[in-house]
Amino acid sequence: MNAAAPSRPTVVISCKVLEDLLGKRLPAGVPAVWLDVMLHNSPKKLGAALQEQIDAVALPSFIIIGYGLCGNGLVGVQAREHTLVIPRTHDCVAIFLGSHQRYVQRFFANPGTYYLTKGWIDARDEPLSDYHDYVKEFDEETADYLFEMKYKHYRRICLVGFSQQELDDYRAQASAVAGFMDKRFGGVVYEETLGSTGLIETLVQMGARPGDADEEFVVVKPGGEITQEMFMRSGEQAPQPMGRGETAA
């Protein structure tokens, strides 16, 4: 009788913005690599960094990918001998909100929304810090131009927290972003919402023993390659990347 094939280990490769939420839910001993938050600003670099980490996994594994499609940054990434499990979302906002459905509902209700979380604020990946960085790198006139091009279509800043305490702790920083945006463009409002860990918890379960792709997750088998079509649902058009929370559903 043949010996049973050894089970594949589980590995996590994820954006660092998910480290707090995803990391604490991983079973003991599951290795994780947390990639620089700023990679999502350059999709080609994101894809290259993700491929490098996948290629560095020595044993055939189930690899949990802590990203959405992210401006098509994942397109072309190859599974090699591994099985990749990825949330079937256009960007990380849906992961924080708990489902693609909730993301779409919020998108159509308020399409000009820019989302903030603890992770993004801690990483200084938000409009106000962006502006200060532009001023340091260029000059005030250039900074004004770059800022307007990137953020002028946003009319709502939404802080997503995972407890009332987290919302309280980050309200001042998020409100400062909203106030700066309102001063620049006018009519920018601030809101808060509680996120959900439902999608992350299911992702961890899927990573332990992935099945087939479904409405919530993309599963890329060994030898496969990530395509944009894998993330499309029935009736959806190809996403039009516009920024955080602004990818057309």
C-alpha positions as CSV (number, residue, x, y, z in Angstrom):
1,M,0.0,0.0,0.0
2,N,1.3,3.4,-1.0
3,A,2.1,5.8,1.8
4,A,-0.2,8.9,2.1
5,A,1.1,11.9,0.3
6,P,2.5,14.5,2.8
7,S,0.1,17.4,3.5
8,R,1.2,20.8,2.1
9,P,2.3,23.4,4.6
10,T,0.5,26.8,4.7
11,V,2.4,30.0,4.1
12,V,1.2,33.6,4.2
13,I,2.4,36.4,1.9
14,S,0.5,39.6,2.5
15,C,0.5,43.3,2.5
16,K,1.7,44.6,5.9
17,V,-1.5,46.6,6.3
18,L,-3.2,43.3,7.1
19,E,-0.6,42.1,9.6
20,D,-2.6,43.0,12.8
21,L,-5.9,41.4,11.6
22,L,-4.5,38.4,9.7
23,G,-1.4,37.7,11.7
24,K,-3.2,37.2,15.0
25,R,-5.6,34.7,13.4
26,L,-3.0,32.4,11.9
27,P,-2.4,29.0,13.6
28,A,0.8,28.7,15.6
29,G,3.8,28.0,13.4
30,V,2.4,29.3,10.1
31,P,5.2,31.4,8.5
32,A,4.2,34.9,7.2
33,V,5.9,37.5,5.1
34,W,4.5,41.1,5.3
35,L,5.3,43.2,2.3
36,D,5.7,47.0,2.3
37,V,2.3,48.8,2.3
38,M,3.6,51.3,-0.3
39,L,3.9,48.6,-3.0
40,H,0.3,49.0,-3.9
41,N,1.2,52.5,-5.3
42,S,3.2,50.7,-8.0
43,P,1.3,47.6,-9.2
44,K,4.3,46.3,-11.3
45,K,6.6,46.4,-8.3
46,L,3.9,44.7,-6.2
47,G,3.6,41.8,-8.6
48,A,7.4,41.5,-8.8
49,A,7.7,41.5,-5.0
50,L,4.9,38.9,-4.6
51,Q,6.4,36.6,-7.3
52,E,9.8,36.8,-5.6
53,Q,8.4,35.7,-2.3
54,I,6.4,32.9,-3.9
55,D,9.5,31.7,-5.7
56,A,11.3,31.7,-2.3
57,V,8.9,29.2,-0.7
58,A,10.9,25.9,-0.9
59,L,8.3,23.3,-0.4
60,P,5.0,23.0,-2.4
61,S,2.6,24.9,-0.2
62,F,-0.8,26.4,0.2
63,I,0.0,30.1,0.0
64,I,-2.5,32.6,1.5
65,I,-2.2,35.9,-0.5
66,G,-3.2,38.9,1.5
67,Y,-4.1,41.1,-1.4
68,G,-7.0,41.8,-3.7
69,L,-6.4,42.4,-7.4
70,C,-4.9,45.8,-6.4
71,G,-4.8,47.8,-9.6
72,N,-4.1,44.6,-11.6
73,G,-0.8,44.2,-9.6
74,L,-1.4,40.5,-9.2
75,V,-2.0,39.8,-12.9
76,G,0.7,37.6,-14.3
77,V,1.9,36.2,-11.0
78,Q,2.6,32.5,-11.3
79,A,1.8,29.8,-8.7
80,R,4.8,27.6,-9.6
81,E,4.4,24.4,-7.7
82,H,2.1,26.0,-5.1
83,T,-1.6,26.6,-4.6
84,L,-2.5,30.2,-4.1
85,V,-5.6,31.3,-2.2
86,I,-6.6,35.0,-2.8
87,P,-9.7,37.0,-1.7
88,R,-11.8,37.7,-4.8
89,T,-11.8,41.4,-4.4
90,H,-10.6,44.4,-6.4
91,D,-8.7,45.9,-3.5
92,C,-8.0,45.6,0.2
93,V,-11.0,47.8,1.2
94,A,-13.4,44.8,0.7
95,I,-11.2,42.7,2.9
96,F,-11.5,45.3,5.7
97,L,-15.3,45.6,5.2
98,G,-15.7,41.9,5.4
99,S,-17.1,41.1,1.9
100,H,-17.1,42.1,-1.7
101,Q,-20.9,42.6,-1.5
102,R,-20.6,45.2,1.3
103,Y,-17.8,46.9,-0.6
104,V,-20.0,47.1,-3.8
105,Q,-23.0,48.4,-1.8
106,R,-20.9,51.2,-0.2
107,F,-19.3,52.0,-3.6
108,F,-22.6,52.6,-5.3
109,A,-24.0,54.5,-2.3
110,N,-20.9,56.8,-2.0
111,P,-18.5,56.3,-4.9
112,G,-16.1,59.2,-4.0
113,T,-15.0,57.5,-0.7
114,Y,-11.4,57.2,0.4
115,Y,-10.9,54.6,3.2
116,L,-8.5,54.8,6.1
117,T,-7.6,52.1,8.6
118,K,-5.2,51.8,11.5
119,G,-2.6,50.1,9.3
120,W,-2.7,52.7,6.6
121,I,-2.5,55.6,9.0
122,D,0.4,54.0,10.9
123,A,2.2,53.5,7.6
124,R,1.5,57.2,6.7
125,D,-0.2,56.0,3.5
126,E,-2.9,58.6,3.4
127,P,-3.6,62.0,1.7
128,L,-2.2,64.4,4.3
129,S,1.1,62.5,4.7
130,D,1.2,62.2,0.9
131,Y,1.0,66.0,0.6
132,H,3.8,66.7,3.1
133,D,6.0,64.2,1.3
134,Y,5.3,65.9,-2.0
135,V,6.3,69.3,-0.5
136,K,9.6,67.8,0.8
137,E,10.4,66.1,-2.5
138,F,9.4,68.8,-4.9
139,D,8.0,72.3,-4.0
140,E,4.6,73.6,-2.8
141,E,3.3,74.4,-6.3
142,T,4.2,70.9,-7.6
143,A,2.8,69.3,-4.5
144,D,-0.5,71.1,-4.9
145,Y,-0.7,69.9,-8.5
146,L,0.2,66.3,-7.7
147,F,-2.2,66.2,-4.7
148,E,-5.1,67.6,-6.8
149,M,-4.5,65.0,-9.6
150,K,-4.5,62.1,-7.1
151,Y,-7.3,63.1,-4.7
152,K,-9.6,65.7,-6.3
153,H,-12.5,63.2,-7.0
154,Y,-12.8,62.1,-3.3
155,R,-15.7,63.7,-1.3
156,R,-15.8,61.4,1.7
157,I,-13.2,60.1,4.1
158,C,-14.2,56.9,5.9
159,L,-12.3,55.5,8.9
160,V,-12.7,51.7,9.2
161,G,-12.1,50.4,12.7
162,F,-12.5,47.0,14.3
163,S,-13.6,48.2,17.7
164,Q,-15.0,51.4,19.1
165,Q,-11.7,51.8,20.9
166,E,-9.8,51.7,17.6
167,L,-12.2,54.3,16.1
168,D,-11.6,56.5,19.1
169,D,-7.8,56.1,19.0
170,Y,-7.6,57.0,15.3
171,R,-10.4,59.6,15.0
172,A,-8.1,62.6,15.4
173,Q,-5.7,61.6,12.6
174,A,-8.5,60.5,10.2
175,S,-10.4,63.7,10.9
176,A,-7.3,65.8,10.2
177,V,-7.1,64.1,6.8
178,A,-10.8,64.9,6.1
179,G,-10.3,68.5,7.2
180,F,-7.3,69.0,5.0
181,M,-9.2,67.5,2.0
182,D,-12.3,69.7,2.7
183,K,-10.1,72.8,2.9
184,R,-8.6,71.9,-0.5
185,F,-11.7,70.8,-2.4
186,G,-14.7,71.7,-0.3
187,G,-17.7,69.4,0.4
188,V,-15.5,66.6,1.9
189,V,-17.3,64.8,4.7
190,Y,-16.0,62.4,7.4
191,E,-17.5,59.2,8.5
192,E,-16.7,56.0,10.5
193,T,-17.7,52.4,10.1
194,L,-16.9,49.2,11.9
195,G,-15.1,46.6,9.7
196,S,-15.6,42.9,9.7
197,T,-13.1,40.1,10.1
198,G,-15.4,37.6,8.4
199,L,-13.5,37.5,5.1
200,I,-10.1,37.2,6.8
201,E,-11.3,34.4,9.0
202,T,-12.6,32.4,6.1
203,L,-9.3,33.1,4.2
204,V,-7.4,31.4,7.0
205,Q,-9.7,28.4,6.9
206,M,-9.4,28.2,3.1
207,G,-5.6,28.4,3.3
208,A,-5.4,25.3,5.4
209,R,-7.2,23.2,2.8
210,P,-8.3,25.1,-0.2
211,G,-11.1,23.8,-2.4
212,D,-12.2,25.2,-5.8
213,A,-12.5,28.9,-6.6
214,D,-15.9,30.4,-5.6
215,E,-17.6,33.8,-5.2
216,E,-15.4,34.9,-2.4
217,F,-12.0,33.4,-3.2
218,V,-9.7,32.8,-6.2
219,V,-7.8,29.5,-6.0
220,V,-4.8,29.2,-8.4
221,K,-3.6,25.6,-8.8
222,P,0.0,24.6,-9.3
223,G,1.3,25.7,-12.7
224,G,-1.4,28.4,-12.9
225,E,-1.2,32.1,-13.4
226,I,-3.3,34.9,-11.9
227,T,-5.5,36.7,-14.5
228,Q,-7.9,39.6,-14.2
229,E,-10.8,37.4,-15.3
230,M,-10.4,35.3,-12.2
231,F,-11.6,38.2,-10.1
232,M,-14.6,39.1,-12.3
233,R,-18.1,38.1,-11.1
234,S,-21.1,37.6,-13.4
235,G,-22.2,40.9,-15.0
236,E,-19.1,42.8,-13.8
237,Q,-17.0,44.9,-16.1
238,A,-13.2,44.9,-15.9
239,P,-12.2,47.1,-12.9
240,Q,-11.1,50.7,-13.5
241,P,-8.5,51.5,-10.9
242,M,-9.0,55.0,-9.4
243,G,-7.5,54.7,-6.0
244,R,-8.3,53.2,-2.6
245,G,-12.0,52.3,-2.6
246,E,-12.5,53.8,-6.0
247,T,-12.1,50.7,-8.2
248,A,-15.3,50.4,-10.3
249,A,-17.1,47.2,-9.4
